[in-house]
Amino acid sequence: MIAIGVAAYDSGRNNIPEEAAPSHSPLSYRAAYHFTTPDKWKNDPQRPIYLDGAYHYYYLYNRDYPTGNGTEWRHATSTDLVHWTDEGIAIPKYTNPNGDPWSGSVVVDGAGTAGFGKGAIIAIVTEPSAGSGQQEQYLWYSTDRGYTFSAYGSAPVLRNPGTTDFRDPKIIWDDLSGKWIMVLAEGTKVGFYESQNLKAWHYISGFVTENIGIVECPDLYVMHADDGTYKWVLGVSANGTSSGKPNTYAYWTGDFDGKAFFSDQKEPQWLDYGSDWYGAVTFEEGTSNDTTRHRYAFAWMNNWEYPHTTPTLQEGFNGMDSLVRRIELKQAGEGRYHLVSEPLEALSQTSQAAAAYGPIVVDGSETLPFTGNSYELNADINWSEVKNAGLRLRESADTIHHVDVGVSVEDRYTYVNRAYTGNPDKSGNYLESKAFFDVSKKKVHLRIFVDKTSVEVFIDEGAVVYSSLIFPELYDQGITLFSDGGSAIFSNIVIKQFRYVSMANTRFRVHLESGVC
């Protein structure tokens, strides 16, 4: 969903020429290797499907942004989840008596259960109904392999029972019970529904959440853990800031018997600890023989606390996704499991080695002889006695502005702090993201992905990930190692550069380009 109004961006230091720079220019704020909307606005991603050798991805798009409201589904395809081709509008807005299409999900109806033929692509989508404006679920179908969709009449396939929040359906086929299952966001509850034909839905149970606000974009899937156990995972986009938790993707592991979900623990875990990983979706690898061993995940890189505060508005667009990551389920103690994340291997294959540094002992600070604004950085930090150690990234020449990534040994957490660089949070409530870290190990591995307006950090084996927007001056490109309260050893530092996004009409691909970032 999208608000009609848009806050003007306070450029401050982040000023670019009034005539928007080309997307390949170093003066452009368009991401080098993240998915961005070609123009105007994007928010919620919809779960991709794999079809005919490519991933088909739909996302909420507003062609009338920033002066007009209403979202529709725009379509992009990719063979590797790194290089994308724009395919235009798949589900247009305001084409029937009901309102604009919001979030939902797409499935391949291999058996033709919905009556549109075997292999038809079915989308179940939330729309505000004509007249009442209530959130209800509608069916759209495609018989041309997902490029265009038609509405299945103007009546909902799942009517609103009388609740304010009733949206974001996620559909899966449950092999054990032989039926379609829908999870739906209903305020602080996730509703479960069943169907044999995707048209007639029946309520079967609910899962009530606590202390994470209104939930959105629910998710349900089964995973094969590293100890051989099969576990179901229920996920939601949620806001845990009132209890010191993230405003990202909360999840529970447990069991699903075809009727109800039973969680292992009352409190959720979190798949991202940053400020900007919302509306996330997970999906199966299209070429895998075992789709339960791992999945892929990504999210909208923004936050509803400040959705319109971005310098990219000066270039005519607002909307970016996080990196696609691979997730696995691992045992984390007696009867406890958690998801771990790692970046796609295909992403590293599109970068170029730029610099490597041997062990560097730092007691204070040490600036590396490298500059850039779009790169991957790997580093190990070891210490004996230290209070705080890490890296200052996207640092200005006068060292005043930077984003900090590191570990607070004395306070036992890792963190990303964007307070000292341009960022979208004018409230000051989302400047530092942090998560508990076992500092007794006296070492940490950081895998950091920096782009024009973002930083994503994978800690150790990816049990903790941070995804956050940053808006540095485009020529703030320094990297400084730092250590407070003792010395730290920085080793195995490897930096790989990424190039720019190429835009051509409405079709675009990430590609490598010669020259320095």
Secondary structure, 3 states (H helix, E strand, C coil): CCCCCCCCCCCCCCCCCCCCCCCCCCCCCCCCCCCECCCEEEEEEEEEEEECCEEEEEEEEECCCCCCCCCEEEEEEECCCCCCEEEEEEECCCCCCCCCCCCEEEEEECCCCCCCCCCEEEEEEEEECCCCCCEEEEEEEECCCCCCCEECCCCCCECCCCCCCCEEEEEEEECCCCEEEEEEEECCEEEEEEECCCCCCEEEEEEECCCCCCCEEEEEEEEECCCCCEEEEEEEECCCHHHCCCCCEEEEEEEECCCCEEECCCCCEECCCCCCCEEEEEECCCCCCCCCCCEEEEEECCCCCCCCCCHHHHHCEECEECCCEEEEEEECCCCCEEEEEEECHHHHHCCEEEEEECCEEEEEEEECCCCCCCEEEEEEEEECCCCEEEEEEEECCCCCCCEEEEEECCCCEEEEECCCCCCCCCCCCCCEEEEECCHHHCEEEEEEEEECCEEEEEECCCCEEEEEECCCCCCCCEEEEEEEEEEEEEEEEEEEECCCEEEECCEEEECCCCCCC
